[in-house]
Amino acid sequence: MKHLSCLFIIFAMLSYQRGAAQDLPYAQAVIKQLASPAFKGRGYVGQGDSIAAAYIREAFDSLGLEPFGKSYLQPFTTSVNTFPSQMVLRINGQNLTPGLDYLIDPGSPSTHGHFETVTLDLHDFIHREHLSDILQSTAGRFQIIPAYNPKDFSSEEQQLIDEVVHFIKYHPDNPAAGSIFLTSQKLTWGGSTRLLAKPSFALTQDSTDIQTLTVEVDNQWYTDYSTQNVIGYTPGHTTDSLVVLTAHYDHLGMMGSETLFPGANDNASGVAMLLNLARHYHDHPPAYTTVFIAFGGEELGLLGSKYFVEHPLFELERIKFLLNFDISGTGDDGIQVVNGSIYREQFDRLSKINQEQDLLTQVKIRGESCNSDHCFFYQQGVPSFFIYTLGGIQAYHDIYDRSETLPLTEFEDYFQLITQFIDGL
């Protein structure tokens, strides 16, 4: 009997471990797929965004979510600049690697040619007696702006520098052919809904000894690119109020035909959390009807969530609470809760669950910030948190944000915390 009891305890422990771990392989599979080359960085080269939306739509359908109306998709349009072709930047005859050695400003136009350079002096940005003549002397050439530390300048000096930098990068009256900004900082890319008059690059090179450069860049500009949100819901026991769970699925896509920004943590991990929750609440019907939204266009300026708030598929007043997941792949140092100090009662309950269940290292409080897709809902009075994980790898908006190196350190505990929080709403 004692032997059988021991076997029962071991079996129960193994069953518990299997149950606790069952969400992690699914999350890993989702992230691996979304961050794979086939999805083209979920941007706008090769319609990577639409490939990802189709994948999420099929997942919603297979998980038993219901659409609002006839389709899970909510289409909208945006302007966007892309770089679909091979990209070449050659400094003093040496080829540089895009994404590793340099980034192009995402609003840059097509540029082809061999150019001479002029290295500018930051002190001329501040003491402007000869600045106009200096800038005119750069006509047809590339301006080189040295790396600098803003801490080396006063706030007034920094403002003067910023004004000139803005002119160099964005003003059509800049006579130069383009610009290169040297930096010792980590390279992080973005997207652009505007097209600039001149190309600009950020280059990881401390030396200002750049004599010549060759540029081969082709952009493709879209005025009305069609993209989409993906939306479904699980009916709850109570239908008057809604719980809304969101994550953006888009990322930066491709910078040229060979350089991929996979976006595993940002935000394939958030989509993995969203789909895990959808699967969970399909199997365990929630108290409130629960809506799942995968937003497009977040990296272009929160465009998908803005469009939804302006064209809602249900009354926003019905939302009891909204949780937005953006960067869910680490958690070594816990989680950060934006709007935690605004909705203090809900934050304290979340923190209490975490403490009682001994899940995450910390649940860190933060005030309001319009830095993800919760923003426009919050501005309309919707109670909401934006939550992201802390610690671990530092890959962000770069070529290193890959599924192979994303640890999902606390994904299971994070999932447990969120489901217990939702179930207590």
N, C-alpha and C positions, 0 to 999 in steps of 0.2 A: 504493500500500500504506500509506504514511504517512497519507494522507487517510482511508482505511478504518479505520486504527487509532484515529485521533482520533474518528471517528464512533462506534466501538465504545466508547471511553472515555466519551464524552458520553452514549451510550445507557445504559451501565452506571451512570453517576452519576444519571441521571434515574430509572432503575429503582430504585436504592437509595433515592432521595428519596421516590418513590411508596410504596415498601414501608415506609419509616420513618414516613410520614405516614398510613398507611391506617387506623390506629386513631383518629386525632383526629376525623375527620368523624363516625364512629360515636358517639364519646363526646359530641360536640356535639349530635347528634341526640337521644341518650338524655336528656341534661340539659335540652334545650329542651322535650322532651315532658313529662318529669316535673315540671318547674317551670312548666308552662303553666297558665293559669286552669282548664282542663278538669279538672285533677287536684286543684283546690281546696286546694292547699298540702299535700296528702297527710296531712291531719289527719282530724278526725271530724265535721266539718260536711259534709253531703252525701256521706258515706262516701268521702272522698278517699283514705283509706288503702286501701280495697278496690279502688278504681280503679287505684291504683298497683300493688297486689299482682297484679291481673289482668294488667297490662302486663308485669310481670316474669315472671309464670308463662308467658305466651305467648312471651316472649323465651327463657326456659329451654327451652321445647319446640322453638322454631325453631332453637336452637343445638345441639340434640341431647343435652341433659342428660337423665339418667334420674332419675325420682322414687324416693323411698324408699316403696315401697308403691304405692297407686293414684293418689296425688295429690301435687303439688308443695307443697300448702298444709298448714301445721300450725296449726290454729286455737287461739286462747285468748281469754279474756275479761278485761276490765278495767273499772273505774269510770272515768268521764271527764266533765269539765264542758265544755260547748261554748256558743258564742254564734252561733246561726244567723240572727238577724234584724238589721235595720238598727240601728246603735248611735248614740246621740246623747249628747254631752256639751257643754253650753253654759255658758260662764263669763261672768258679768255680761252676759248676753244675746248673747254672741258664740259662734257655732258653732266647735268645734275639729274637726280632722281626725284620726280614729282611725289609729293606727300612725305618724303623722307628729308630731302634737302631744301625744298621750297614749297610754297603754296601760292596759287594765283588768287587775287581778289575775286570773289565769286561773281562780281558784276562786270568783269573785264570783257572787252570786245575781242573779236578776232584780230590777230597781229602777226605779221610775217616780216622778217628782215634781219639784217645785221646792223647793230647800232653801236655807236660810241657812247661813252658815259661821262657824266660830270658828278663828282662827289660834293655834296653840299655840307656846309658847316652850320651846326645848330645855333651857334651864337649869332649868325646872320638872321635866323628866324626871330631872335629876340631884339637885336639891335639892327633895325631895318633900313639903315641909311642907304645901303647898296643892294637891298634884296631884290628890287624890281629889275635892276640891270643883271643881277646874277641869274634870276629865273629866265630872263630873255635870252641869256647866253646858252641856255640848255635846249633851245629850239631844235627839234628833230633828234635829240639824244635822250638817253635815259638818265633820270636823276637818281643818284644813290644817296639814301638817307642813312647815316651811321646809326648803329645800335646805341641806345642810351638808357640810363636809369632815371625815371622821373623824380626819384628822391634826391637827385643831384641838383634839382632846380626848385626855385620857390614856386608857390602856387600861381603867382602872376606870370612868371617865366614859362611855366608849363602851359598856361592858357594861350600865351603868344605862340608857343611851339605848336600846340594843337590847331590853332587857326591856320597856320601855314601848311601843316600836314593835311588838313581837310581840303585846302585849295589844291594841293598837289594831287591828291587822290581823286577828287570828285569834281573839280571845276573845269568846264570845257575850255576856258581861256588859258589854262596851263599850256605853255608853248611846247613842252617836252613831248617826246614820243611815248613816254611812260615812266614808271618809277619802280625802284626796288628799295624796300625797307629792310635793313639788316637787323637781326634780332638774336639775342642769346636766350630768349624765352622759348618755351614749348610751342610748337606749331599747332594751332587749332583752326579748323576751317569752318565754313558756314555756307548758307545759301543766299541767293539774292533775287529779289523781285524787281530790281532796277538794273538798267544797262548803263554802264559808265562810258565816258568819252575816250578814256585812255586806259591801257592795261596797267596793273600794279601787282607786284609780287612781294611776298615776305620770304626772306632768305636766311637760313641759319649759317651765317658767316660773320665772324668778328672783324675780319680784315676789310679795309675799304679799297684794297688794291684790285678793283674791277675795272679793266680797261675797255673790254668789248664784250658784247653779248649777242647771241643769236636767239631769236624767238620764233617759234612755230606754234601758234595757238589758233584753233577754230572754235568759235562759240556758236551756239544755236539759241536764239532768243524766241520765247513764246509769249505772245500777248495774252492769249486765253487758253492756257493749258487746263485740260479737264482732269481733275482728281476727285477724291471722295473720302467721306467718313463711312465707317462700317458700324451698324447699330442693330442690336437685338435685345430681347428681354426674356426673363423667366417669370411667369406669373407667380405671385405670392398669395398668402392667405388673405392679405389686406391689399386692395388695389387702389385705394384713394391716395395713399402716399407711396412715393417711390424712393428706392435707394439707387444711386447712380454710381457706377464704377467705370473709370476711364483710363486710357493710356494712349499715347500717340504711337503710330506704327511707322511713320516716315523717318528717313534719316537723310544723310547728305549725298548719297549716291556715288557717282563716279566723277573724278577730276581727270578728264581725258579717258581714253579707251582702255587704259591698263591700271589705273590707280583707284582702288576700291576703299570706301569708308564703310566697314561692315555694320557698325552700330549695334554690337551685341548688348552692351549695357544700356546704351542710349539708342533705342529703347525697346529692343527685342525682349529684354528682361521684363519690362513693364507689361508688354503684351503677353508674355508667358504667365505672369501673375494674373492678368485679366482672364485668360483662357482657363487657367486652373480654377479660378473662382467661378467661372461659368460652368465648368464641369461639376464642381462641388455643389453648386446650388441647383443644378439639374437633378442631382441624386438626392439632395436634401432640400426640399422646397422651402424657400425663405418666408419669413413672416411678411415682408413687404415685397411687392413686385420689384424686381431688380433689373436695372437697365445696364447693358454693357456697351460702351462706345469706344471704338478704336479710331482716333482722330488722324486725319491727314493734314499736311501743311503746317505742322507745329514748328518745324525747323525754319520755315519761311516767315515766322511771325505769328504763331498761334492761330493760323488761318482757319483750320477746320473747326476748332472750338468756337471761334468768333462767328463763323457762318452758322453753326448749330444754334447758338444763343439768339442770333438774329432770325433764324428760321427753325424754331424748335418743333419737334414732332409730338410734344406734349407740353402741358403748361408747366413752366419752371417752378411755379408756386407749389406744385405737388411734390417737389423733391425734399425729402426729409433730411437727407445728407448725401454729399458727394465725396468720393475718395478718388484722387488722381494719382496714378503710379507712373513715375518717370525716373528711371535708374533704380532697378531693384536687384542688381546682381551681386552685391557684396554684403555689407552689414557687419564687418569686423568691429566697427565702432558704433553699431546700432543704427537708428534711423533718425532723420530730421523731419519734423512736422511743421510745415508752413501753415500759418493761420492757427497754430496751436494756442497762442496767447489771445486770439480773437474768440475762439470757441473753447473756452477754458474748461467748461464742464465736460465736454466730450474728450478733450485732451487728458484731463485728469483720470477719466475712466479708462482710456487707452493705456496710460502709464500704469494704472493700478493693475490692469490685466497682465501687463508685461512683468511687473514686479511679482505678482502672486504666482504666475506660471513660470517665472525664471526663464524667459525666452531670449531677449536681446540684451546686449550690454547696456544700452541706454535708449530712452525715447526722448529725444532732444527737442525742446520747444523753440519755435521761431514765430515772429510776427507775420504780418501780411507781406506778400511779395508777388508781383505780377510776372512770374517767371516760368509758368507752365499753363496747361490747359484748364486748370481750375479758375483762372483769373476772371474771365468774362462772366462765368456763373456767379462767382463771389461778388462781382460788381453789380449783379442783378439781385443780390440779397440771398443767394443760395448758400446755406451752411456747407462748408467744404474744407477738406484738408488736401494739401499736396504733400505726399510723403516720398522721400528718397533715402536710399541706404548710404551709409557712411563708411569710410575706411577702405582698405584693400587696394586694388589696382587703381592707377591714376589715369588710365586711358580714357580720353574724352575728346570727341570731335577730331579724331585722328585715325591713322591707318592701323593702330594697334588695338582698337576696341573690337577684339575678335572673340568668337565663341570658345575657341580652344583655351583661352587664358582667363575666361570669366569664371570665378570660383563658385558663385552662388553659395557663399559661405553660410549665410543665415536664411536662405530662401524658405526652408520648411518652417522654422520658428516664426519668421515674418508672416508666412501664410496663416499659421495658427493664430497669431495675434490678430490679424485682420478679420478672420472669420469669427472669432469670439467677439470682437468689437462690433461687427455688423449684426451678429445675432442678438446683441444686447441693445440695439437701437430701438 
